[in-house]
Amino acid sequence: MTEPGGGGDPSGRAADQGAILLDLGRPAEALVHLQAAAAHDPLDARARCLLALAHLRLDQGAEALRAAEASAALDPENAWPQRLRSLALTSLDRRAEATAAALEACRLDPREPMAHIVLSSALRAGGDRPGALAAAAHAVELDPASAEAHNQVGLLLLDHGRPADAEEAFRSALAIDAEHTLALNNLAVAQLRRGHRQEALGGLERASRLDPGSETVRGNVLLVGGARAKRRAALACVGLGVLLAAASGQVGPLIFFLVIAGVLEGLRWQAMRRLAAPTRALVIDDARARRFRPSRWDVKWILRLRPWWWVLLQRIPPPAALALNAGFLALAVAGLNVVWIAVLGSALPFSVRRVVRWWRLRHPGEGSWRPGASG
């Protein structure tokens, strides 16, 4: 999204260096040069736009918004700062403001495809999927040679449950730019939804080679090829078998769950054998690294859970989504507790059922029969 410009002054040279580093995918290094450029010339709108872009690449939405707004104040008739404002506001989950900024960018430069792509992203974040698809399709009409526009259309077609059409859009993007990492990743997602798992894995491997630092691509490779769920299920079966054997004093439950764990491990081994060598190495390296790296949690993890009802209620606001996720988790925990009580109630020495029975024996209630009450 960098735009041409520059100059012979120190601010222009620093901004040019930052733009080159951004194009090379090194936003942290670019940030140093761009901050110097913005400090040297506070009236350089281009340097502040590039600075906002660097902050966006580093997932620093608040800093990106400040830089984009400063650039918009310096050059109010330029659409680029408004596009960056929209992207920053979207990252901060300020959806209505993001849509307004994108519409302003489209007003300032109605023939710019990127303005309509940004508008499509803002509308998609706000829940207006039909409007987002229309904006992306208009971007393709404005510039049929834009890989970004075709990729955005594919994303919206995936949202509409049309993976075959989405695959065609992603292939159009790759025909324009064969090294478009996101289009490769999204094409693999579309293929996976159509049941073409091996083709999806091949595309994800290629995308991971083009951009080894992409967390999205790496996560998809591990999800499709890692068989991580089978390993966790096998470990859970072993733990449950040990617990039941310790509680009941019998080895039958342990043998039963060990057999299930063995079957799951066998299925996992077969899945790993079918993987290509690069994917298998990635899975093994990730498993090794996870032993020494704690899980990354933050306050928004509940919002990232996507249970079945999320698909049906995609337009709900974030507070309602948070409440529904919390309710879903509560129901899941309650259901697991019910299963736990049903399985272990008769085996544990201090099960809930025995506690309830002990309480009723000692607190029978006023209407209960008691010794000596009948005279």
Order of alpha helices (4+ residues) and beta strands (2+ residues): alpha-alpha-alpha-alpha-alpha-alpha-alpha-alpha-alpha-alpha-alpha-alpha-alpha-alpha-alpha-alpha-alpha-alpha-alpha-alpha
